[in-house]
């Protein structure tokens, strides 16, 4: 589920980039400051309708809502995984005791063997 949303968000981001590049340049802004409107027409088309602007807002809204939904799904999946009784979780949470070897007998006082 999360993977599907992420793939859709990537596709929407690519489409948003394309739609922004084909929008009608409104003039002003940074393009007017650095050489007029000649540079603004490099990526823009002069005649576009309202559909391009609506697509821009639609893709932006989808990316915003999709990002928040992914965050909510990840947080809910994180709390669900912590409460699952998985075999590996049970093994990791149980403490194991290491068996100790019996101590070697102490050498006798008169024992000279090595």
HELIX and SHEET records of a PDB file:
HELIX    1   1 UNK A    2  UNK A   21  1                                  20    
HELIX    2   2 UNK A   29  UNK A   33  1                                   5    
HELIX    3   3 UNK A   50  UNK A   83  1                                  34    
HELIX    4   4 UNK A   87  UNK A   93  1                                   7    
END                                                                             
